[in-house]
Amino acid sequence: MLEQDGRAVATLRAHARALPAPRVEIRQLDALVYLKGDGERFDLILLDPPFDRDLLGSALQSAATRLNPGGKIYAESPHPLLPDGYAVLRQGRAGLSHFCLLEPV
């Protein structure tokens, strides 16, 4: 898990200990900077950027470059998502959040 805010990192770590979830790694850093770099590839990337900033488009672009073949992206947004270059496999709404499971095409 990548989170920039120190208080949120502390909360995530407390939840991971309480579960227990010993294989969860939580890093305090900017997720967009991390995704833009070269590194690990993933089967699933979860994106939940702050809704008050327009970061999802940039995050989706960068995340797509870090997926393994057949990988998926789960994204949350304040509005329904229909991003270019992705197939929407599943979508819905929970409270004020719209969510979808995407696969690059």
N, C-alpha and C positions, 0 to 999 in steps of 0.2 A: 504494500500500500504506500502511496506517495501522497504526502500532505505538507503544505507549506506552513500552515498555522501551528505554532507550538502548542497551544491549548488543545487543539483538535488532535494533534499527535499524541499527547498525554492521554486523552480520552480513548483513542483507538487502542493504545497499548494496554490500558486498563481493561478494556473489553476483551482483548486477545488473551490476557492472563485469566480473566474470569471464565472464559468459555470452557476449558482451556483450548487454545489454538497455537500450539508450539511451533508450527511451521509457517505461521504468518510473520512476514518481515515488514516492518513499518519504518519508512525513511522520511525524515523531514527535509524536503526539497521541493523545488518547483517542478511539477509534473510535466508541464509543457517543455521546459528545458530538457528534462530527461528523455521525453519521447522524441525530441528532435535529434538526439545524439544517436550514435551507433551503439549497439549492444544487444541485449537479450531479445529474443523473439517470444511471442506468447500465443497461446491458443485462444485466450479470452482477455479482453481489456475492458475494464469498467470505467466509464467516464461520467463524472458528476461535478462539472465545474460550477463555480458560483453563478447563480442565475442573474445577478446584477451586473455581470460583465459579459461581453460578447466573445466568449472563448471557445465555444463548442466547435465551430467550423475549423479553427486552427487545430484544436485537439483531435478532431476526427481525421484530418489530413495527416498529422504526425502519427497518430495511432495506427493508421492503415499500413504505414511503412514498417511497423514493428510486429505485425501479425505473421504467424506461421501460415503456410498454405491451408486453406479451409478455416482459418481463424475467424472469430466473431468479435463484434464490439457491442457492448451494452451501454446505452447512453441515456441520460436524463436531461430534460430541458423544461423550461416554463411553457413551451408551446409544442404542438405536434411536430414531429420530425419527418421530413421526406428529403434527405440529402442526396444530391447528385452523386452517382458512382457507387451507390449501395443498394442492395436488395433489403427490404424490410421484412424480416422473418416473423416478427411478432411485435405488437405495440399495444399500449394501453395508457391508462391514467390512474394515478393514486394521489388523491388530494390535489395539490397544485402542480404536481410533477407529471409530465408526460415521459414515458419511457419507451424504448424500442431496442430490439435486438437486430443488429445490422450485419450484413456480410458484404464485403467489397465485391463488385462485379467487374 
